[in-house]
Amino acid sequence: MSSATTTQSGYAAAPALADVLPPVRQRGRVMTFVRRNPTIVLGGTLLLVMVLIAILAPYLGTVDPTALAPAKRTREPSAQYWFGTDMLGRDVYSRVIYGARISLIVGFAVAAVASILGTFIGLVSGFIRGADAIMMRVMDGLMSIPSILLAIALMALTRASVQNVVIAISVAEFPRVSRLIRGVVLSLREQPFVEAAVASGTRLPMIIVKHILPNTLAPLMVNATFICASAMIIEASLSFIGAGTPPIIPSWGNIMAEGRALWQVKPYIVFFPAIFLCITVLSVNLLGDGLRDALDPRLAKRL
């Protein structure tokens, strides 16, 4: 019996071919993303954990991080005091957990402020040649000073506070953002789609908003992660030397500064905040590396 069938018009239809290829497996989007971007997943997960720790600090078995208990000073880590106590009897675990808030606030705030200010200056410098010569010379002057020294100088002119720390570090970091955005703008403004927009009579602000700014977001996001990590390190350094957040506010830099005198006999006072700072900075750097690989088409990983 023939496997071919006859249609109503009298023509023989070809038999249906068996499926020789196995069905395509529909992989989950989440697993695909994890496989293609393991660095983003690892860095993002670590950073999310640190953010949750900072937000949920009052519910993680902590006590008042500023409460003094001289009778319980320099206690070793134990079941009662997980990270021990410092020379004033304060619970190091509680101080480290609450200290995460300061580092994360400073890191995120500096990344946002420096990115916004640097993007504005970079866009203006990249399109207005007259302003470019002046602005970039100022940026070169600021970049010639090490970030930590510039932040120390600015903090010396103001009183110690978290807000002033954010401002000081932002001033030290935004010139690098402006340099980056200016370079991107200089390469984009010669592209055909920008020249077409100019030829069609589109105004400069509209060209910047519709054609230039969206193309700067990828490098800006990557650079913002590294600024965030750098800001956390600078904040800890400022607090360590007494030029950052006030001593009454628990921060990782303050905790390490207070424990350095007892480093040889009570190293845990410095060790625990240092570990938390390293993990947080590492998570932000991993996230930045992953974003760079994912957003750069030359480095993007293929399936």
Secondary structure, 3 states (H helix, E strand, C coil): CCCCEECCCCCEECCCCCCCCCCCCCCCHHHHHHHHCHHHHHHHHHHHHHHHHHHCHHHCCCCCCCCCCHHHCCCCCCCCCCCCECCCCCEHHHHHHHHHHHHHHHHHHHHHHHHHHHHHHHHHHHHCHHHHHHHHHHHHHHHCCCHHHHHHHHHHCCCCCHHHHHHHHHHHHHHHHHHHHHHHHHHHCCCHHHHHHHHCCCCHHHHHHHHHHHHHHHHHHHHHHHHHHHHHHHHHHHHHCCCCCCCCCCCHHHHHHHHHHHCCCCCHHHHHHHHHHHHHHHHHHHHHHHHHHHHCCCCCCCC
